[in-house]
Amino acid sequence: EIKKRRVPICTRRGSWCILLHGFRETRRKKGKTGVFARKTDRERDRTEMKIIIAGDGKVGLALTRLLSEEGHYLVTIDTNREVLERSAQLYDVMAVVGNCATMATLREANVEQADLLIAATSADEINLLCCLTARKLNPSLHTIARVRSPEYLEQLYLMREDFGLSMLINPEREAAKSVARR
């Protein structure tokens, strides 16, 4: 008996990857377009947000786990297909393989309909360019960038609106604040 397992991997708009004992077959969803077309408006809870997470490393995976448990609709973007397949199997997310700073990849992730984009790759510059590009495609989008370099922080706080950033996160600075509060 052949067991089929349906895994949402979006390498092209709205496609599903069906795993058959290691063999992959891609099929289009019938009658629906875009990665956010999975649920109807009635099925979607009012508190559910459409969130794109760019970068599926340790931080991105932790965010995916937490936000998936809260019931938000998630799309993850990364250049590593194996990491995305793991996330898609563990959590109820759509995955897009590609560079998160390019317009084509962001459109494939359906950034025009998203509520929030979190850029959590390992490169500060990619995170900033991803937020800037996404904000140009969707002016009402809220963006959060992970910026680790202390060199960028002061100028980014001054240029936050120019980069289209809703929030900046520096993990080391936040950890230091947390320790200082105790």
C-alpha positions in Angstrom: 0.0 0.0 0.0 1.4 3.4 -1.0 1.0 6.1 1.7 0.5 9.6 0.5 1.3 12.6 2.6 0.3 16.1 1.6 2.9 18.7 2.3 2.4 22.4 1.6 5.5 23.5 -0.3 4.9 26.5 -2.5 7.6 26.6 -5.1 5.1 28.1 -7.6 1.9 29.8 -6.6 -0.5 27.6 -4.7 1.1 24.2 -5.4 1.1 21.2 -3.1 3.8 18.6 -2.9 2.6 15.1 -2.4 5.3 12.8 -1.0 5.1 9.2 -2.1 7.8 7.2 -0.3 10.4 9.8 -1.3 9.0 10.5 -4.8 7.6 14.0 -5.2 4.7 15.0 -7.4 3.5 18.6 -7.5 -0.2 19.2 -8.0 -2.1 22.5 -8.3 -5.0 23.2 -5.9 -8.1 23.4 -7.9 -10.1 26.7 -8.0 -7.8 28.6 -5.7 -5.0 31.1 -6.3 -2.2 32.4 -4.1 -0.8 30.9 -1.0 -3.4 32.6 1.3 -6.3 31.1 -0.5 -6.3 27.9 1.6 -9.1 28.9 3.9 -12.3 30.7 3.2 -13.2 34.0 4.9 -15.7 32.2 7.1 -13.2 29.6 8.2 -10.6 32.3 9.1 -10.8 33.5 12.6 -10.9 37.3 13.2 -7.7 37.2 15.3 -5.8 35.2 12.7 -3.1 37.2 10.9 -1.3 36.5 7.6 2.3 36.5 8.6 5.4 36.0 6.5 8.6 34.9 8.2 11.8 35.4 6.2 14.5 33.1 7.4 13.9 29.6 8.8 16.9 29.3 11.1 16.7 29.0 14.9 14.9 32.3 15.3 12.6 31.8 12.3 11.7 28.2 13.4 11.0 29.3 17.0 8.7 32.1 15.6 7.0 29.6 13.3 6.3 27.3 16.2 4.9 30.0 18.5 2.8 31.7 15.8 1.5 28.4 14.4 0.3 27.4 17.9 -1.6 30.7 18.1 -3.4 29.9 14.9 -2.0 32.5 12.6 -1.6 31.8 8.8 2.1 31.5 8.1 4.3 31.6 5.1 8.0 30.9 5.6 10.7 32.0 3.1 14.2 30.5 3.0 16.8 29.5 0.4 17.2 26.0 1.9 14.6 23.7 0.6 15.3 20.9 3.2 14.8 23.3 6.1 11.5 24.5 4.6 10.3 20.9 4.1 11.0 20.2 7.8 9.0 23.3 8.9 6.1 22.4 6.6 5.9 18.9 8.0 6.1 20.0 11.6 3.8 23.0 11.5 0.8 24.1 9.4 2.7 26.6 7.2 3.3 27.3 3.5 6.9 27.5 2.4 8.5 29.5 -0.4 12.0 28.7 -1.6 14.0 31.8 -2.6 15.7 35.0 -1.6 13.4 36.9 0.6 14.7 40.3 -0.6 13.5 39.8 -4.2 10.2 41.0 -5.4 9.5 37.8 -7.2 9.9 35.7 -4.0 7.8 38.2 -2.0 5.0 38.1 -4.6 5.1 34.3 -4.5 4.6 34.5 -0.8 1.7 36.8 -1.5 3.0 39.8 0.4 0.3 42.0 -1.1 -2.3 40.2 1.2 0.0 39.8 4.3 -0.5 41.7 7.6 3.0 41.3 9.0 6.5 40.4 7.7 9.2 39.3 10.1 12.7 39.3 8.6 14.9 37.0 10.7 17.7 35.9 8.4 21.3 35.8 9.6 22.2 38.9 7.5 21.2 42.3 8.7 21.4 43.8 5.2 19.1 41.1 3.8 16.6 41.7 6.6 16.5 45.5 5.9 16.2 45.0 2.1 13.5 42.4 2.6 11.4 44.9 4.8 12.0 47.8 2.4 11.0 45.7 -0.7 7.9 44.2 1.0 6.8 47.6 2.2 7.0 49.0 -1.4 4.8 46.1 -2.5 2.3 46.5 0.3 2.3 49.9 2.0 0.0 48.8 4.8 2.3 45.9 5.8 3.8 46.0 9.2 7.5 44.9 9.2 9.9 43.7 11.9 13.6 43.4 11.2 16.2 41.5 13.2 19.3 43.6 13.2 22.2 42.3 15.2 24.9 44.8 14.4 25.1 47.6 16.9 26.6 49.8 14.2 23.3 50.0 12.4 21.0 50.6 15.4 21.4 54.3 15.9 20.9 55.3 12.3 18.1 52.8 11.8 16.1 54.3 14.6 16.4 57.6 12.9 15.6 56.2 9.4 12.9 53.7 10.5 10.2 55.2 8.4 12.4 55.5 5.4 13.1 51.7 5.5 9.4 51.0 6.2 10.2 49.3 9.6 7.5 49.0 12.2 10.0 47.5 14.7 13.6 46.7 15.1 14.8 43.8 17.2 18.4 43.4 18.4 18.6 40.0 20.2 21.7 40.8 22.2 20.3 44.1 23.3 17.0 42.6 24.3 18.8 39.9 26.3 20.9 42.5 28.1 17.7 44.5 29.0 16.1 41.3 30.3 19.1 40.5 32.5 19.3 44.1 33.7 15.6 44.0 34.8 16.3 41.0 37.1 
